Amino acid sequence: MNSINSFYSQSELLELGFKSCGINVNISKKASFYGIENIVIGNNVRIDDFCILSGQITLGNYIHISAYSALYGSMGIEMEDFSGLSPRCTVFSSTDDFSGFYCVGPLLDSKLTNITGGKVKIGKYAQVGAGCTIMPNLFISEGVAVGAMSFVNQSLSPWTVCYGIPAKEIKKRGKKIIDLLQ
């Protein structure tokens, strides 16, 4: 029986043109990349079907980006080691100005738009639940767990469980995972 591998082989990954790509990387052939020459991928990373990665993105080691997630990194996105995105997460590093004083859309001259934002950093051991939206210019600190369907529009304190619209700290999170990984 002839089986089809849904992930790129190591040699195929090298041909795609990433800025750098580590070992033991599994990327679905159904994922899409824009500005691939600006994307850095560490070791032991998995990117599932129908993900979109665009712009300046740095992925550390032991990262999983689940199906249907999108990372729009025109102003930078960094995911540190052991962090992850559950299905259908969207991370924005920039946003249009919807005030009515500027036009909105990628096809317009930049003089007509007002795009703002900044780097999004997702800290070591942080996990983002299914269906979350992360806005620009913030830090999801080390060890944060963001509950499903949350809207993150501000930086989150380390080792907390946060959820809601907007996401707020609900309780502290244990740090035993650090010991498990040593």
C-alpha positions as CSV (number, residue, x, y, z in Angstrom):
1,M,0.0,0.0,0.0
2,N,1.3,3.4,-0.9
3,S,0.9,6.0,1.9
4,I,1.2,9.7,1.4
5,N,3.2,11.7,3.9
6,S,1.3,14.9,4.8
7,F,4.4,16.5,6.3
8,Y,7.4,17.9,4.4
9,S,10.6,15.9,4.5
10,Q,13.7,17.5,5.9
11,S,15.1,18.0,2.4
12,E,11.8,19.6,1.2
13,L,11.9,21.9,4.2
14,L,15.4,23.1,3.3
15,E,14.2,23.9,-0.2
16,L,11.3,26.0,1.0
17,G,13.6,28.9,1.9
18,F,13.1,29.5,5.6
19,K,15.6,31.9,7.2
20,S,16.5,28.8,9.3
21,C,14.9,25.5,10.1
22,G,15.9,23.1,12.9
23,I,15.7,19.3,13.1
24,N,12.7,17.1,13.8
25,V,10.4,19.7,12.3
26,N,7.0,18.5,11.0
27,I,5.1,21.0,8.8
28,S,2.0,20.1,7.0
29,K,2.1,20.4,3.2
30,K,-1.3,22.2,3.6
31,A,0.2,25.1,5.7
32,S,0.9,28.4,3.9
33,F,3.9,30.7,4.3
34,Y,4.4,34.3,3.2
35,G,7.8,36.0,3.6
36,I,9.2,32.6,4.3
37,E,12.7,34.1,4.2
38,N,11.9,35.9,7.5
39,I,10.7,32.9,9.4
40,V,13.0,31.1,11.9
41,I,12.0,27.6,13.1
42,G,13.7,25.8,16.0
43,N,13.9,22.1,16.7
44,N,11.0,19.8,17.5
45,V,8.3,22.0,16.0
46,R,5.0,20.9,14.5
47,I,2.8,23.1,12.3
48,D,-0.5,21.5,11.4
49,D,-2.9,21.7,8.4
50,F,-4.3,25.0,7.2
51,C,-2.0,27.3,9.3
52,I,-0.9,30.6,7.8
53,L,2.4,32.1,8.9
54,S,3.3,35.5,7.4
55,G,6.0,38.0,8.2
56,Q,8.8,38.1,10.8
57,I,8.2,35.0,12.9
58,T,10.6,33.2,15.3
59,L,9.6,29.8,16.7
60,G,11.7,28.3,19.5
61,N,12.0,24.6,20.3
62,Y,9.2,22.1,21.2
63,I,6.4,24.3,19.7
64,H,3.1,23.1,18.3
65,I,0.9,25.3,16.2
66,S,-2.5,23.5,15.8
67,A,-4.7,23.4,12.7
68,Y,-6.3,26.6,11.3
69,S,-4.1,28.9,13.3
70,A,-2.8,32.1,11.7
71,L,0.3,34.2,12.7
72,Y,0.4,37.6,11.0
73,G,3.9,38.9,11.9
74,S,4.5,42.1,9.9
75,M,5.8,43.7,13.1
76,G,7.2,40.5,14.6
77,I,5.9,37.4,16.5
78,E,8.1,35.3,18.7
79,M,7.1,32.0,20.4
80,E,9.6,30.8,23.0
81,D,10.4,27.1,23.8
82,F,7.5,24.8,24.9
83,S,4.8,27.2,23.9
84,G,1.8,26.4,21.8
85,L,-1.3,27.5,20.0
86,S,-4.4,25.3,20.0
87,P,-6.7,25.1,16.9
88,R,-8.0,28.3,15.3
89,C,-5.9,30.8,17.1
90,T,-5.1,34.1,15.4
91,V,-2.1,36.3,16.4
92,F,-1.8,39.8,15.0
93,S,1.3,42.0,15.3
94,S,-0.4,44.9,13.5
95,T,-3.8,46.3,13.0
96,D,-5.6,48.8,10.7
97,D,-7.1,52.0,12.1
98,F,-10.9,51.6,11.9
99,S,-11.7,55.1,13.2
100,G,-13.0,56.3,9.9
101,F,-10.1,58.7,9.4
102,Y,-8.1,56.2,7.3
103,C,-8.9,53.6,4.7
104,V,-8.6,49.9,5.5
105,G,-7.1,47.2,3.3
106,P,-3.8,45.8,2.0
107,L,-4.4,47.0,-1.6
108,L,-4.4,50.7,-0.8
109,D,-1.4,53.0,-0.8
110,S,0.1,53.2,2.7
111,K,-0.5,57.0,2.7
112,L,-4.2,56.2,2.9
113,T,-4.0,53.8,5.8
114,N,-2.8,53.9,9.4
115,I,-1.3,50.6,10.5
116,T,-0.1,50.3,14.0
117,G,1.1,47.5,16.3
118,G,4.2,45.9,17.6
119,K,5.8,42.6,18.4
120,V,3.9,39.8,20.0
121,K,5.9,37.5,22.3
122,I,4.6,34.3,23.7
123,G,6.8,33.2,26.6
124,K,8.3,29.9,27.5
125,Y,5.7,27.2,28.6
126,A,2.7,29.4,27.6
127,Q,-0.3,27.7,26.0
128,V,-3.1,29.5,24.2
129,G,-6.5,27.7,24.0
130,A,-8.6,27.1,21.0
131,G,-10.1,30.0,19.1
132,C,-8.2,32.8,20.9
133,T,-7.4,36.1,19.3
134,I,-4.1,37.8,20.3
135,M,-3.7,41.5,19.4
136,P,-0.5,43.4,18.7
137,N,2.3,44.7,20.9
138,L,2.0,42.5,24.0
139,F,3.7,39.8,25.9
140,I,2.0,36.6,27.0
141,S,4.5,35.9,29.8
142,E,6.2,32.7,30.8
143,G,3.9,29.9,31.9
144,V,0.6,31.6,31.1
145,A,-2.4,29.4,30.1
146,V,-5.0,31.3,28.1
147,G,-8.5,29.8,28.1
148,A,-10.3,28.9,24.9
149,M,-12.1,31.7,23.0
150,S,-10.3,34.5,24.8
151,F,-9.5,37.9,23.4
152,V,-6.0,39.0,24.5
153,N,-5.5,42.7,24.2
154,Q,-2.9,43.3,26.9
155,S,0.2,41.6,28.3
156,L,-0.4,38.8,30.8
157,S,1.4,38.2,34.0
158,P,3.7,35.1,34.4
159,W,2.3,31.7,35.6
160,T,-1.3,32.7,35.5
161,V,-4.5,31.2,34.0
162,C,-6.3,33.9,32.0
163,Y,-9.5,33.9,30.0
164,G,-12.4,36.0,28.8
165,I,-13.2,38.9,26.6
166,P,-10.9,40.6,27.2
167,A,-8.6,38.0,28.9
168,K,-8.1,38.6,32.6
169,E,-6.2,36.7,35.3
170,I,-8.4,34.1,37.0
171,K,-5.8,32.3,39.1
172,K,-2.2,31.3,39.5
173,R,-0.8,28.4,37.5
174,G,1.6,25.7,38.9
175,K,5.2,25.5,37.7
176,K,5.7,21.7,38.0
177,I,6.2,21.5,34.2
178,I,9.6,23.1,34.7
179,D,10.7,20.2,36.8
180,L,9.2,17.7,34.4
181,L,11.4,19.0,31.6
182,Q,14.7,19.0,33.5
